[in-house]
Amino acid sequence: MAQRLVVIGGGAAGMSAASAARRVDPEREIVVLEATGHAAYGLCGIPYYLAGLVERAEALYSYPPSYFRQRRRIDLRLHAEAVELDPERRELRYREGGQDRRLAYGDLVVAAGGAPVQPALPGVTDARVVTVRTLEDAVALRALLDEGRLRTAVVVGAGYVGLEMAEALHARGVRMTVVEAAAQVMPNLDEPVAALVADEVRRHGVDLRLGVPFEGVRRDGDALVALVDGAALPADLVVLAMGVRPAADVATLAGARTGPAGALLVDEEMCTTLPSVYAAGDCIAPQHLVLGRPAYLPLGPAGNKTGRVAGTVVAGGTARFRGVVGTAVVKVFNLAVARTGLTLTEARQALGAEPVATDAVGRSCAKYYPGSEPVTVRLVHEPGGRLLGAQFVSRGEVAKRVDVVATALQAGFDVADLLHLDLSYAPPYAPVYEPVLLAAQAAIAPSAVPA
Amino acid sequence: MAQRLVVIGGGAAGMSAASAARRVDPEREIVVLEATGHAAYGLCGIPYYLAGLVERAEALYSYPPSYFRQRRRIDLRLHAEAVELDPERRELRYREGGQDRRLAYGDLVVAAGGAPVQPALPGVTDARVVTVRTLEDAVALRALLDEGRLRTAVVVGAGYVGLEMAEALHARGVRMTVVEAAAQVMPNLDEPVAALVADEVRRHGVDLRLGVPFEGVRRDGDALVALVDGAALPADLVVLAMGVRPAADVATLAGARTGPAGALLVDEEMCTTLPSVYAAGDCIAPQHLVLGRPAYLPLGPAGNKTGRVAGTVVAGGTARFRGVVGTAVVKVFNLAVARTGLTLTEARQALGAEPVATDAVGRSCAKYYPGSEPVTVRLVHEPGGRLLGAQFVSRGEVAKRVDVVATALQAGFDVADLLHLDLSYAPPYAPVYEPVLLAAQAAIAPSAVPA
């Protein structure tokens, strides 16, 4: 019994941990407790399921529960919610089928994910005020959309989830207001880059209101009314997209050490400060390799990788997770928006040296090739020195363009090193001078940018 | 007069050199001698001009000649062909308007580009046997295509130019045979990767014949007949795409040192072994950073960059070109095919250690997102050690995927370092595990690839 591995959370991180442990140790008992009715699905696919681009919710599964149970012999328990952890006795209390149960473990992996931020405001418990964080949330909302009962919505929050939700609802013909307390969309971009994204949102007829507080909702008879900056906005639905916080309470209450945003601190092997308790995914703050300290950036790739490392290590294998550099991409209507490293704002807040930003506009492919689009790129760097980050916006490809800078950050490049990159070129795919090279050239010798 | 800068060649490298020199030195006299009637155009755009995707030849210009003459005060002379170089007297003999002329120079940049390989075979001087290396070649061929007079063609050579030509002619309704002496298409790919490309070519109805020698052409009355492996193939046109050699004769005959393929050897400042003679573009063999020695890889980005470095240095500025890692991408019908570093074949020929290849198939974006395509990736590396190269094939995006590996090669990464890359993810653009990460995982721990 002492050898049993228990994983809290059946999301990407938890199922990666369980699967990696099974690969290393074919014999060990592995139990996964998942609070919802779905496991091992792509959370980031939810907007596309809501939009109707993905027909069935099950299409988001990496594998169905039966696969994990039968092929990988993982005891995956759905609707099973961890409640309390006793690290001394190595015992977990959880609820399943309305009953309180206990489970002894040899090792525990906490991979409970993130939970949507819920503001303490009037009316937010109304049934028509929703968050969309789980596949169950999404299935319920999709049913409403399929019934054609939603004509207007207010989305609270213009981070990447809020904007993805806005796009999805727009695709279903819902008229929409997006309200954001900050003065810009996407706080993880610098303002001039965020302004390009805001333009795109408004171009699609979304009523985007920046710098205005959301104050709650009230009912006006049957009708729902969102309260925004003193105004009353009638809406059939209010979607809260105010960010995600680590769902780490079980471990935190048992004494695990936490860092930024209250996320669990772990080492490169995903060990928390509690004995035999590991953590992975959206409830941890991994090392940020540019910042040089932990950061809370709940994103899919790190979730999968940290889960895999936790499961490998816990089962006796060898694995390490060095950290993240903060790479992300999001589709906002027809724009692809990508970032890695630090924004200028982040760099100025975090680092001693005085960083600068260099902007350039290149092309997605040869200018004469059909479909060529401008690519806006911002490099953040120490003057003539260390590369710190990049942001890209384009109607063309940027997701894999940002990866070049992510790789350069991992390598510790100076901005001048970018000039020497031997990047691929063919008219249908790339211009002869990649946008990032134009920006690097401008960063080194402002007067020497090729016209 | 001694200070005059003369540039041989008005292609991408030559015009980059002239423009860079003008930026550094606003006063100097700069003369560019271009043998053809066009300058500063994107050579790689020719197939798309022939296919009709690009309407006017002038669309391939980066800038028209008048721009260079007036705005950059560059004395660009078209139809002016360098004939002989006297490095002692710093004098160049050239032909212009049917006349022999002489030009003294202070510095010379040789950027004469590449010339198509012309086999010494019967009939290859026939007017319907063409190479397509210059915009003039392309304009003449486009006129034939627009007249609708070409129904059948034989393309000799299945390297990337041959395959691009095949695709262009196919787009214009020409029935085609492609013959290649080697046993595979694209000798710069490993055979299993090249086989995927060959399938794509054949899928489009092209009669692709591998491992067969081209033996010349003959006339059969008015009809043209290509002689291939003893067979006679009637054709309205024969396109020779048998590779490119450095057009370095002027410098070579004057005693400049050459390396692979007879290309000029240069240092990081683009100096040849002749005093005050620099070289750039498709006539040089720059350092290959993975091979650790010069290599002849005539490609656009290095052409532009080496031209720029030569022009900057020659005018008194500071610039360096460290070298290439052999990154290239090509569109072959619906496939994108990319490579960087060394193939397994190249690595085995070149390096002492015994390299290996690890193959994986990932997805271009989330598997449930519309348009998701398989991405085949091959990593070449020392066993558990140094990364040496990669090849990618997909109907989805690979051009910027290969750039990640190119950046990793520049950084001197081991294959294990790839596992730690923080690459962007969003369902419309990328899977949560990038194909290159799947391959790196397989390279490190063959049994631990995520299923």
Interface residues (C-beta under 8 A of the other chain):
Chain A: A12 S16 S19 A20 R23 G42 C44 G45 Y48 L53 V54 A59 L60 L289 L299 G300 P301 A302 N304 R308 T312 G317 F321 R322 G323 V324 V325 G326 T327 A328 V329 V330 K331 A336 A338 T340 A366 Y368 Y369 P370 E397 A399 K400 R401 V402 D403 V404 A406 T407 A408 Q410 A411 F413 D417 H420 L421 D422 L423 S424 Y425 A426 P427 P428 Y429 A430 V432 Y433 E434 S447 A448 P450 A451
Chain B: A12 S16 S19 A20 R23 G42 C44 G45 Y48 L53 V54 A59 L60 L289 L299 G300 P301 A302 N304 R308 T312 G317 F321 R322 G323 V324 V325 G326 T327 A328 V329 V330 K331 A336 A338 T340 A366 Y368 Y369 P370 E397 A399 K400 R401 V402 D403 V404 A406 T407 A408 Q410 A411 F413 D417 H420 L421 D422 L423 S424 Y425 A426 P427 P428 Y429 A430 V432 Y433 E434 S447 A448 P450 A451
